[in-house]
């Protein structure tokens, strides 16, 4: 099985910053994730969205980066929202209880009632 390369892209939609992560978010890549999230929070007017739909693996260092970014956003009067957590990544967020700490969009899973087709 081929490993998906780690990627970060940032989209600024009139002050709502979306950070799209891809590949593995782990100890090897978390420094880049922390920097991107800190810059996004600084630049955002009100909200930062972290899109995880391309993330294959999320370890404890990635979870810690998300939690710290959430705290930083709140301290600065902004909102951090997690979107696109599916499969193993969603399962990790649920098992650790982080889905109750972070604002995680509840997107229907494939095959569930109300699942969107885009």
N, C-alpha and C positions, 0 to 999 in steps of 0.2 A: 504494500500500500504506500503510495507516494505521499510525502508530507506536504501539506499546504504551506507555502511561504508566508512568513509573518508580514503583515501590511498594516499601515495606518493611513487613513485619508481623513481630511478635515474639510467640512463644508460649512460655510457661513451663509445662512439664509436670513439676512437682515437682522443679525444679532442673535439668532438662535443657532448655536454651533452644534453640529453633529460630528462626532468622532466615530469613524467606522473602523473597527478592528477586524483583522483576519488572521487565520492561522492559529498558532499556539500563543497564549498569553501566559507566560511562565517566568521563572527567575531570569532566563536569558533575555527576555524582551520587556520586562516590566519597567525598566528604567525609561525606555522610550514611551511606554504607555503613561507613566506618571508625568513626564514632561508634556506630552500632548494634552493630557487632561488639565494640568495646571494652566497651560497657555489658553486652552478653550474656556476655562472658567474666568480667567482674566479678561478675555475678549468678549465674552457673552454679555448681552444686555440683561437677560433674565434666565435663560435656560440652556443647559448643555444636555444633549442626547448622546448616549453611548450606544452605538449599534453593534450588537454582538452576533448578528446573523451569519457572519463568515468565520466566526471563531470555532475552531475544532476542539480546543482544549483550554481549560482555565484552571490554574493551580491556586494555591493559597496566597501566593504573592500577588496574583492578579486580583483576587477577591479583596485583599488588603488595599490595593491601589484604588479600587472602586469605592470602598468604604471611606478611605481618606479623602478622595475627591468629593464624595457626597458631603462630608463634614466641611471641607473647604468651601464648597458651593453654598451651603447653608450659612456659614459664618459671613460670607460676602453678600448675603441676601438673594442668592440665586438658587435655581432648582437643577438637580441632576436626575435624569431619567434614563433607565436602561431599557433598550428595545431589542427585539430580535433574538432573545436567548431561547434556543431550541435544543432539543436532543440532550446530549450529555452535559452541555453547559447549563441548560435550565435545571437539570437534575442536580448538579452541583450546588446551584443557588438555592434550590429547595432543601436539599439535605443539610446544608449549613445554616439554613434559616435566614440567609442574607436577602432572600426575596421578600422578607417582611421588614427588613431594615432599609433597603433601597426601594426607590420608586420603580418597580419593574412592570412594564406594560404586560398585561395579560392577553397575549395574542393566542388565538385558538391554534391548537396543534393540527397538523394535517389529518384529515379524517374526522375531526370533531365537528359538531354542529356549529355553524357560523364561521367556519374557516374561510378566510378570504382567498380569492384567486387573483393574483396580479401578474 
